[in-house]
């Protein structure tokens, strides 16, 4: 299992490591700016995040040292463990802000829905690797991967965390379209999906979830209530203008107008203090990581590596896209963190583990396909 092949060290992906370090530095600096005035939370959050980085980096090194193909035998045990953790969180988990989604491990509060995203990528990549696509998947062929996605989706939506649940759906759609679908299957799914929207709106969405959508369409209707978050976020992003107000000089963030500025709305702080130019730098970093990840996918040595790399890239892409669109008022607020920027140990561990898988695939591309 453990391979200390000298060629692995010669093929370390320094480009991806460099991109990750740049985004990590931006995230820690932004977190320091947004939380340095917090005086009643014990250890400063930026120091906690730095600790999470060191722990996650150790996990990344462990992942890189093990051939990613071992996941073909571990995918279902990992999936079962994920389901058990989600059930445990739902029954015994810690409730914060009305959501029951954390497991207190003493030294660390684990949010199982975060690693569940990466484990679903591994599970779907393993399933599609074993399944012969032939002329394309039929609806019957999609029953198993849909069930594999639907079960964690329901458990996460029950917490409730509909944003993370929908993210699983986006990853499933992305990876399924990437393999191969028959046109009849695609047309049926499109018609079924569009028809399900009014049914989900009326029978499945909770009142506060419907409120988020109506607030997204007209936030000024309740500026001091449900529309407060997004209005303050848009003010912060817009007030940064071209070059921003300067590090630790953003009024919306520093004067406590902007809620959740160290988690879901971390980008708003960055945009206010570094302006349009700083925002472009961060978006380019993400764009580069996604393109580099796609390059890793197309140069992988086998089909499993291709599917796994594409799944990780789609996970990072959807998280970044939904968060950025959310804080700019282009999508409803759904509580999806910005990878490597938003504060949170579970999110950081999941994203660095995913990037570790990309490095793993890249480093082993010179080996023969199996």
N, C-alpha and C positions, 0 to 999 in steps of 0.2 A: 504493500500500500504506500509506504513512505519511499519516495525516490529522491536520492541526493545525487542525481545525475549532474555532472559538471555543466552540461549543455543548458540546464535550466537556469543556472546563474548567468550564463552568457546571453540568455534571452529574456532577462528581466525587463518588464515593460516600463522603462523609465519615463516614457512620454505620458502614460496614464497616471503614473505616480506623481509626476510633476503637476498635472492638471488637478489631481485630487488635493495636493498640498496647497495649491493656489486657492481653491474654493474653501478648503478647511481654514486657511488663514483669514480669508474674508469672513467666514462664519464666526470665528472666535472673536475677531475685532468687532464685528457687528453686535455680537452678544454682549461683549464688554460695554459697548456704548449704550445698549438698550437696558442693561440691568445694573450698572455700577451704582445707581442711586438706591437700589433695593438694600435696605439696612436691617430687615427683620426676618431674613430667610436662612440664617446660619451661614454655611459655606457659600461663598459667592457662586452664582450659577455658571460663570465662565470657567471657574476652576473645576466644578463638577463636570462640565462638558469636556474639559481637557482630560480629565480622568477617563471619561467614556471613550474619548479618542484613543487613549493609550491602550485601554482594554480591547477596543474594537480592532486596533491595529494588530494586536497579538492574535486575535481570531483570524484576521485577514492573512497573516503569515502562516497560520496553521492550514487555512484553506488552500493557499498557494502551494504548500508543500505536498499536498495529496492530489493524486491524479483525479481530475473531475469525473472520470468515467465510473469511479466508485459510487457515484450518486445513482447510477442505474440500478444498483442493488439496495440502496438506502432510501430511495424516494418514497416508497410506501410506508416503511417504518417512520420516516420523518413526517409524512402526511398524517398518520394515526396519532403521533405525538402532538402535532399541531391541533388536531381536533380535540384531543383530551385537554390540552391547555386552554383552548377557547371555551370548552364546557366548564372547566374549573373556574375560569375567570367569571363566567356568567353566573355561577352558583356561589362561589366563595370570594370572588374578586373584590377589590377595594373600589368604592364608589367615589368619584370626584366630579363635581359639576353635573350631577344627574346621570353620569355614565358609569357603568360597572364594567371596566375593561382592564384593570391592573391587577397583577399578582405580586404581593409584597414578599420579596426574597430576603428581606432584612437589609442587605447591603445594596440592593438594587430593586427598583419597581419595574417589573417586566410587563410590557403591553403585548400580549401574544398576537394581536392582530397585525403587528408590524412584521415579525419574522414570517407570519402566515403568508404574506405577499410573496416573499422569496421562495418559500417552500412550495407554493402553488406553481411558480415558474418552473421549479425543478420537476414537480410532478407532471405538469403538462408536457414539458420537454421530453421526459422519459416515456410518456404514453405515446406521443406523436412519433418518437424515434422508433418504437416497436411496431407501430401501425403502418402498414403499407398504404400509401395514399392512392396509388393506381390512377383511376380517372377522376379522383376527387372525392371528398367526404360527402356522404349522404346525411340526411337528418338522423338516421339510425346510428351511423358511425359516430355522431357527435353526442350521443346519449351519455356515454361514460365520461368524457371530459366535462360535459355540462354538469353532470352530477358531482364530479370532483370539485368543480368551482362553486356550485350552488350550495353545498353543505357549509363550507366556511363562510360563504356570503350570508346565509341565514343567521348563523351564530354571531357574526360580527354586527349585522343589522339589528339583532336583538339587544345589543349592549346598551344603548344604540350608538352605532357609528356607521351611518349610511355612506359617508364619504369614502371610508376605507373599503366598505363592501362594494361600492360601485367601481373602485379602483381594481378590485379583483376581476370584475366584469370586463373592464377595458383591457386588462392583460389577457384574459381569455379570448376576447374578440381579436386582438392584435395577433396573438400566436396562432389562432385558428385560421385567420385570413392568410397568414404567412405560409402555412402548409399548403393546403389546396382544398378548395370547395367547388362543388359543382354549381353552375349558374342557377339551377333550379333550387338548390339548397340555399344559396345566398338570397335569391328573390323571396323565398318563403320566410327566411329569418327576418328580412327587412320588413315585410308586410306584417309578420307576427309582432315584431318589436314596436312598430308604429301603432299597431292596434292595442298593444298592452299599455301604452302611456296613459290614456284616460282612465283605464281600469286601475292602474297602480296609483294614480293621483287620488281617485275616489275611495279606494278600499284599503290600500296598503300604507300610504304615507301618513305619518302622524301630523297633527295640526301644526306643530312647530316646524316640521319639515316643509309643509305647504307654505307656511309663513315665510320661510327663507327664500322660496322661489318668488313669491309676490314682493318681498323686500328687494330682491335682486332687480325686479322689473321697475320698481318705483321706491327707492330707498328714502326719498324725501317725504314719503307719506307718513313716516314715523321717525323723524331725525334724532330724537332723544331716546328711542326705544330700540326696536329691531333694526332700524337703519343706521344706528350709531357707528357700529364697527366699520361698515363699508364706507360711510361718508368720511370718517376720520382717516381711513386708509387712503382714499382718493385725494384728500387734502394733502396728506403727507407726501404721496408720490408726486403730485402736481407741483407742490411748493418747492421741490428740489431744483426745479428748472434745469438748466444745462449742466452746471458744475456742482450743484448742491450747496448746502449751508455749512458744510465742514464737519469733520469727525467730532461727535459728541455735542453738536450744536443744533441738532434738529429739534424744533420747538414741539412738534406733535408727539415725538417720542420722549424727549427729556422732561416735558411738562405733564406727562401722564395722560395726555388726551387719547393716545392710541392704545386700545386694549390688546392683550395677547401679542405684544410687540416682540417678545423673545421667542415665540413659537410660530403660530400660523401667519402672523403679519410681520415677520422679521424682514421680509423684502421691503416693506413700506419704510422701515427705519433706514435701510441701506439707500433706497431711492431718495429719501429726503436729505440725507447727509452727503450723498455723492452725486446726486442729480442724474440727468439722462446719460451722461458719459459713463458714470459708475455703473448704472444699470446695464448699459450695453456691454461693459466688460464682463459682468457676471453672466449675462445671457449668452455671450460668446463662449464663456468657459463651459457652460452646460451644452451648448450646441457642439462644441468641439468634442466633449466627452461622448456625446451620443454618436457623432460621426465616427469617432475612433472605435467605439463599441461595435458599430455596424461593420467597420473594417475588420475587426477581430472575428465577427460572425462569418463573413464571407471567406476569411482565410483559415477558418478552423479546419482541423484535419478530418473530422467526421461529422455525420448528420447530427449526432447528439450535441456536439460542441456548437454547431450552427444554431440549433434551436435554443440551447441554453443561453448563449450569448445574446441572441435576438430577444429572448424573454426578459433578460436583465435590462437590456437597453430600453425595451418598451416600458418596463416598470419605472425606470428613472425618468424617461420622457414624460409619462403621464403624470407622475408626481409633480415634476417641475412645471409642466404646462398648466395643470389644474390650479396649483398654488398661485402662480404668477397671474393667471387670468382671474382668479378669485380676488386677490388683493387689489387688482385694478378695476374691479366691478364688471368684468366681462363674463363671469360665471357666478352662480350663487355660492355663498359661504358654506363650505362642506367640511372644513377641518382637516385638509390634507397638508402635511408638513412639506417644507421645501428641503430637498435632499442636501445634507451636510451643512445647512444654514440654520434651520429651525432647531431650537433647543429640544433635546429628548434623547435618552440613552438607547431606547428600543429602536427608534427610527435610525439613529446613527449606526448602530450595530448592524441593522438589516442592510443599509445602503453600502457600508464598507464591506460586508460579506459578499454582496452582489458584485461590487467592483473587484473583490478578490477572485471571484469566479471568472470574471473577464480576464484578469491577469493570468490566471491558471490556464485558461484556454489559449491565450496568446503565447505563453511560454512553451506550450507543448505542440505548437502547430507544425514543427519540423518533423515530428514523429509520424510514422506511417499510419494511415487510416486502418481501422479494424473492420 
